[in-house]
Amino acid sequence: MPLNALRSFEAAARLGSFQAAAEELSVTPSAVSLQVRRLEEILDYIRDLYPDATLAVRERRERRALQLAPAAPRAATGALNRYAED
């Protein structure tokens, strides 16, 4: 997997725009866009090679989300209580 594509994607996701990512990476916004598009193409290719694997990963993610969902309100309440104590 190309490292520049991963860097561009990570920066764009973290900063919220190709412009901000480009400034941080010292490249043009179109270069960031191109790298993100390249990463998408690679991931689509991998998904097409292993369609059953991606389905299995998605199913595991969904099962895990259902397991964690009941704990979310308790975790949020605990975090709020800790924040209020500080």
N, C-alpha and C positions, 0 to 999 in steps of 0.2 A: 504494500500500500504506500503510495507516495507521501512522504512526510510533509511536503509543502501543502498538499491538499488537506491533510489533517490539521495542520497549523491554521490554515485559512478558515476552515470550518469552525474550529474551536474558537478562534478570535471573533468571528462573525456571530457565533451563537452567544458568546459571553458578552460582547459589546453591543449586540443588537442591530448592527448594520454593517454592510460591506465597506462603507466609507470609513467608519471608525476602525474596522479591522485593517483596512489598507493603511491608514495612518500609523497604526501600531506596528505593522509589519514592514513599513517603508516600501510599499508597492502601490499600484493603482487599484481603485475599486474594481475595474474590469478584470484585473489579474486575480483578485480574490474570488470574484464571480466565476471565472474560468476554472479555478482550482476546486471550488465547491461543486461545480457542475461535473468536473472530472471524478471527484469522489462519489457523487451520486451514480455516475455511470458504472464505476467499479462495483459499488454495492449492489446495483441492479443486476450486474453480470453474475456476481456471487449468488445472489438470491435465485437467479434463473438456473444456476448450476445445481443448487441444493434446495429445491422448493420444499421438500419434506422437512428439512432441518429448520428452515425459517418458520414453518408452521409449528413445529415442536417448541421452538423458543417462544413464539407468541403464546402458545397454550400454557407454557410454564409461567410466563409473565402474568397472564390473566389469572391463573390459579393463585399465584403469590399475592397479587393485588387483592383478590377476594379474601385471602387469609389475613392480610394486614388491615383491611378496611375496618373491621370492628375496633381495632386498637387506635385508629386515627383520632377519634374524639377524645379518648383518654390522654393520648400523647399531647394533643393541642392544649387540653386543660392543664396538664402538668407543666407544660412550658409556660403558659400564661401565669400560673401560680408562682413559679420560680421567678419570672420576670417581675411580678408584683412584690415579691419579697425583697428584691434587690434595691 
